[in-house]
Amino acid sequence: MTVEKLLEYGHMLVQEQDNVKRVQLADTYMSQAALGDANQDAMKTGSFYG
């Protein structure tokens, strides 16, 4: 295996870690956002029309 191939795999791993961070951030945002909480309440009471 060449150094170039190892560097390529390393770069791909960093990109994947960045993608995971983005998904985790989006999930945290959606679960804690005021609108998200309002929608959860509306869905529980049956008044959600989305």
Phi and psi restraints in degrees (range 20) as a CNS / XPLOR table:
assign (resid 1 and name C) (resid 2 and name N)
       (resid 2 and name CA) (resid 2 and name C) 1.0 -86.8 20.0 2
assign (resid 2 and name N) (resid 2 and name CA)
       (resid 2 and name C) (resid 3 and name N) 1.0 161.5 20.0 2
assign (resid 2 and name C) (resid 3 and name N)
       (resid 3 and name CA) (resid 3 and name C) 1.0 -62.2 20.0 2
assign (resid 3 and name N) (resid 3 and name CA)
       (resid 3 and name C) (resid 4 and name N) 1.0 -37.8 20.0 2
assign (resid 3 and name C) (resid 4 and name N)
       (resid 4 and name CA) (resid 4 and name C) 1.0 -61.7 20.0 2
assign (resid 4 and name N) (resid 4 and name CA)
       (resid 4 and name C) (resid 5 and name N) 1.0 -41.8 20.0 2
assign (resid 4 and name C) (resid 5 and name N)
       (resid 5 and name CA) (resid 5 and name C) 1.0 -66.9 20.0 2
assign (resid 5 and name N) (resid 5 and name CA)
       (resid 5 and name C) (resid 6 and name N) 1.0 -39.7 20.0 2
assign (resid 5 and name C) (resid 6 and name N)
       (resid 6 and name CA) (resid 6 and name C) 1.0 -62.6 20.0 2
assign (resid 6 and name N) (resid 6 and name CA)
       (resid 6 and name C) (resid 7 and name N) 1.0 -41.4 20.0 2
assign (resid 6 and name C) (resid 7 and name N)
       (resid 7 and name CA) (resid 7 and name C) 1.0 -64.7 20.0 2
assign (resid 7 and name N) (resid 7 and name CA)
       (resid 7 and name C) (resid 8 and name N) 1.0 -38.7 20.0 2
assign (resid 7 and name C) (resid 8 and name N)
       (resid 8 and name CA) (resid 8 and name C) 1.0 -63.1 20.0 2
assign (resid 8 and name N) (resid 8 and name CA)
       (resid 8 and name C) (resid 9 and name N) 1.0 -45.9 20.0 2
assign (resid 8 and name C) (resid 9 and name N)
       (resid 9 and name CA) (resid 9 and name C) 1.0 -63.4 20.0 2
assign (resid 9 and name N) (resid 9 and name CA)
       (resid 9 and name C) (resid 10 and name N) 1.0 -39.1 20.0 2
assign (resid 9 and name C) (resid 10 and name N)
       (resid 10 and name CA) (resid 10 and name C) 1.0 -61.8 20.0 2
assign (resid 10 and name N) (resid 10 and name CA)
       (resid 10 and name C) (resid 11 and name N) 1.0 -42.7 20.0 2
assign (resid 10 and name C) (resid 11 and name N)
       (resid 11 and name CA) (resid 11 and name C) 1.0 -64.5 20.0 2
assign (resid 11 and name N) (resid 11 and name CA)
       (resid 11 and name C) (resid 12 and name N) 1.0 -41.3 20.0 2
assign (resid 11 and name C) (resid 12 and name N)
       (resid 12 and name CA) (resid 12 and name C) 1.0 -63.8 20.0 2
assign (resid 12 and name N) (resid 12 and name CA)
       (resid 12 and name C) (resid 13 and name N) 1.0 -37.4 20.0 2
assign (resid 12 and name C) (resid 13 and name N)
       (resid 13 and name CA) (resid 13 and name C) 1.0 -65.3 20.0 2
assign (resid 13 and name N) (resid 13 and name CA)
       (resid 13 and name C) (resid 14 and name N) 1.0 -41.7 20.0 2
assign (resid 13 and name C) (resid 14 and name N)
       (resid 14 and name CA) (resid 14 and name C) 1.0 -62.4 20.0 2
assign (resid 14 and name N) (resid 14 and name CA)
       (resid 14 and name C) (resid 15 and name N) 1.0 -42.4 20.0 2
assign (resid 14 and name C) (resid 15 and name N)
       (resid 15 and name CA) (resid 15 and name C) 1.0 -61.5 20.0 2
assign (resid 15 and name N) (resid 15 and name CA)
       (resid 15 and name C) (resid 16 and name N) 1.0 -41.7 20.0 2
assign (resid 15 and name C) (resid 16 and name N)
       (resid 16 and name CA) (resid 16 and name C) 1.0 -65.9 20.0 2
assign (resid 16 and name N) (resid 16 and name CA)
       (resid 16 and name C) (resid 17 and name N) 1.0 -39.3 20.0 2
assign (resid 16 and name C) (resid 17 and name N)
       (resid 17 and name CA) (resid 17 and name C) 1.0 -63.7 20.0 2
assign (resid 17 and name N) (resid 17 and name CA)
       (resid 17 and name C) (resid 18 and name N) 1.0 -39.0 20.0 2
assign (resid 17 and name C) (resid 18 and name N)
       (resid 18 and name CA) (resid 18 and name C) 1.0 -63.2 20.0 2
assign (resid 18 and name N) (resid 18 and name CA)
       (resid 18 and name C) (resid 19 and name N) 1.0 -40.2 20.0 2
assign (resid 18 and name C) (resid 19 and name N)
       (resid 19 and name CA) (resid 19 and name C) 1.0 -63.2 20.0 2
assign (resid 19 and name N) (resid 19 and name CA)
       (resid 19 and name C) (resid 20 and name N) 1.0 -41.8 20.0 2
assign (resid 19 and name C) (resid 20 and name N)
       (resid 20 and name CA) (resid 20 and name C) 1.0 -62.2 20.0 2
assign (resid 20 and name N) (resid 20 and name CA)
       (resid 20 and name C) (resid 21 and name N) 1.0 -42.1 20.0 2
assign (resid 20 and name C) (resid 21 and name N)
       (resid 21 and name CA) (resid 21 and name C) 1.0 -61.6 20.0 2
assign (resid 21 and name N) (resid 21 and name CA)
       (resid 21 and name C) (resid 22 and name N) 1.0 -41.1 20.0 2
assign (resid 21 and name C) (resid 22 and name N)
       (resid 22 and name CA) (resid 22 and name C) 1.0 -62.8 20.0 2
assign (resid 22 and name N) (resid 22 and name CA)
       (resid 22 and name C) (resid 23 and name N) 1.0 -44.2 20.0 2
assign (resid 22 and name C) (resid 23 and name N)
       (resid 23 and name CA) (resid 23 and name C) 1.0 -64.7 20.0 2
assign (resid 23 and name N) (resid 23 and name CA)
       (resid 23 and name C) (resid 24 and name N) 1.0 -42.5 20.0 2
assign (resid 23 and name C) (resid 24 and name N)
       (resid 24 and name CA) (resid 24 and name C) 1.0 -64.1 20.0 2
assign (resid 24 and name N) (resid 24 and name CA)
       (resid 24 and name C) (resid 25 and name N) 1.0 -40.7 20.0 2
assign (resid 24 and name C) (resid 25 and name N)
       (resid 25 and name CA) (resid 25 and name C) 1.0 -64.0 20.0 2
assign (resid 25 and name N) (resid 25 and name CA)
       (resid 25 and name C) (resid 26 and name N) 1.0 -44.2 20.0 2
assign (resid 25 and name C) (resid 26 and name N)
       (resid 26 and name CA) (resid 26 and name C) 1.0 -63.7 20.0 2
assign (resid 26 and name N) (resid 26 and name CA)
       (resid 26 and name C) (resid 27 and name N) 1.0 -40.7 20.0 2
assign (resid 26 and name C) (resid 27 and name N)
       (resid 27 and name CA) (resid 27 and name C) 1.0 -63.9 20.0 2
assign (resid 27 and name N) (resid 27 and name CA)
       (resid 27 and name C) (resid 28 and name N) 1.0 -43.0 20.0 2
assign (resid 27 and name C) (resid 28 and name N)
       (resid 28 and name CA) (resid 28 and name C) 1.0 -63.3 20.0 2
assign (resid 28 and name N) (resid 28 and name CA)
       (resid 28 and name C) (resid 29 and name N) 1.0 -43.9 20.0 2
assign (resid 28 and name C) (resid 29 and name N)
       (resid 29 and name CA) (resid 29 and name C) 1.0 -60.5 20.0 2
assign (resid 29 and name N) (resid 29 and name CA)
       (resid 29 and name C) (resid 30 and name N) 1.0 -47.2 20.0 2
assign (resid 29 and name C) (resid 30 and name N)
       (resid 30 and name CA) (resid 30 and name C) 1.0 -67.6 20.0 2
assign (resid 30 and name N) (resid 30 and name CA)
       (resid 30 and name C) (resid 31 and name N) 1.0 -34.1 20.0 2
assign (resid 30 and name C) (resid 31 and name N)
       (resid 31 and name CA) (resid 31 and name C) 1.0 -78.0 20.0 2
assign (resid 31 and name N) (resid 31 and name CA)
       (resid 31 and name C) (resid 32 and name N) 1.0 -21.4 20.0 2
assign (resid 31 and name C) (resid 32 and name N)
       (resid 32 and name CA) (resid 32 and name C) 1.0 -108.4 20.0 2
assign (resid 32 and name N) (resid 32 and name CA)
       (resid 32 and name C) (resid 33 and name N) 1.0 -8.3 20.0 2
assign (resid 32 and name C) (resid 33 and name N)
       (resid 33 and name CA) (resid 33 and name C) 1.0 -67.6 20.0 2
assign (resid 33 and name N) (resid 33 and name CA)
       (resid 33 and name C) (resid 34 and name N) 1.0 145.9 20.0 2
assign (resid 33 and name C) (resid 34 and name N)
       (resid 34 and name CA) (resid 34 and name C) 1.0 -59.7 20.0 2
assign (resid 34 and name N) (resid 34 and name CA)
       (resid 34 and name C) (resid 35 and name N) 1.0 -41.5 20.0 2
assign (resid 34 and name C) (resid 35 and name N)
       (resid 35 and name CA) (resid 35 and name C) 1.0 -64.0 20.0 2
assign (resid 35 and name N) (resid 35 and name CA)
       (resid 35 and name C) (resid 36 and name N) 1.0 -40.2 20.0 2
assign (resid 35 and name C) (resid 36 and name N)
       (resid 36 and name CA) (resid 36 and name C) 1.0 -60.4 20.0 2
assign (resid 36 and name N) (resid 36 and name CA)
       (resid 36 and name C) (resid 37 and name N) 1.0 -42.7 20.0 2
assign (resid 36 and name C) (resid 37 and name N)
       (resid 37 and name CA) (resid 37 and name C) 1.0 -65.5 20.0 2
assign (resid 37 and name N) (resid 37 and name CA)
       (resid 37 and name C) (resid 38 and name N) 1.0 -40.2 20.0 2
assign (resid 37 and name C) (resid 38 and name N)
       (resid 38 and name CA) (resid 38 and name C) 1.0 -63.4 20.0 2
assign (resid 38 and name N) (resid 38 and name CA)
       (resid 38 and name C) (resid 39 and name N) 1.0 -41.2 20.0 2
assign (resid 38 and name C) (resid 39 and name N)
       (resid 39 and name CA) (resid 39 and name C) 1.0 -64.7 20.0 2
assign (resid 39 and name N) (resid 39 and name CA)
       (resid 39 and name C) (resid 40 and name N) 1.0 -39.8 20.0 2
assign (resid 39 and name C) (resid 40 and name N)
       (resid 40 and name CA) (resid 40 and name C) 1.0 -60.7 20.0 2
assign (resid 40 and name N) (resid 40 and name CA)
       (resid 40 and name C) (resid 41 and name N) 1.0 -44.8 20.0 2
assign (resid 40 and name C) (resid 41 and name N)
       (resid 41 and name CA) (resid 41 and name C) 1.0 -61.8 20.0 2
assign (resid 41 and name N) (resid 41 and name CA)
       (resid 41 and name C) (resid 42 and name N) 1.0 -42.8 20.0 2
assign (resid 41 and name C) (resid 42 and name N)
       (resid 42 and name CA) (resid 42 and name C) 1.0 -64.9 20.0 2
assign (resid 42 and name N) (resid 42 and name CA)
       (resid 42 and name C) (resid 43 and name N) 1.0 -39.5 20.0 2
assign (resid 42 and name C) (resid 43 and name N)
       (resid 43 and name CA) (resid 43 and name C) 1.0 -66.5 20.0 2
assign (resid 43 and name N) (resid 43 and name CA)
       (resid 43 and name C) (resid 44 and name N) 1.0 -37.6 20.0 2
assign (resid 43 and name C) (resid 44 and name N)
       (resid 44 and name CA) (resid 44 and name C) 1.0 -66.1 20.0 2
assign (resid 44 and name N) (resid 44 and name CA)
       (resid 44 and name C) (resid 45 and name N) 1.0 -34.8 20.0 2
assign (resid 44 and name C) (resid 45 and name N)
       (resid 45 and name CA) (resid 45 and name C) 1.0 -89.4 20.0 2
assign (resid 45 and name N) (resid 45 and name CA)
       (resid 45 and name C) (resid 46 and name N) 1.0 -6.5 20.0 2
assign (resid 45 and name C) (resid 46 and name N)
       (resid 46 and name CA) (resid 46 and name C) 1.0 84.2 20.0 2
assign (resid 46 and name N) (resid 46 and name CA)
       (resid 46 and name C) (resid 47 and name N) 1.0 12.4 20.0 2
assign (resid 46 and name C) (resid 47 and name N)
       (resid 47 and name CA) (resid 47 and name C) 1.0 -102.9 20.0 2
assign (resid 47 and name N) (resid 47 and name CA)
       (resid 47 and name C) (resid 48 and name N) 1.0 19.1 20.0 2
assign (resid 47 and name C) (resid 48 and name N)
       (resid 48 and name CA) (resid 48 and name C) 1.0 -91.4 20.0 2
assign (resid 48 and name N) (resid 48 and name CA)
       (resid 48 and name C) (resid 49 and name N) 1.0 125.7 20.0 2
assign (resid 48 and name C) (resid 49 and name N)
       (resid 49 and name CA) (resid 49 and name C) 1.0 -116.2 20.0 2
assign (resid 49 and name N) (resid 49 and name CA)
       (resid 49 and name C) (resid 50 and name N) 1.0 25.2 20.0 2
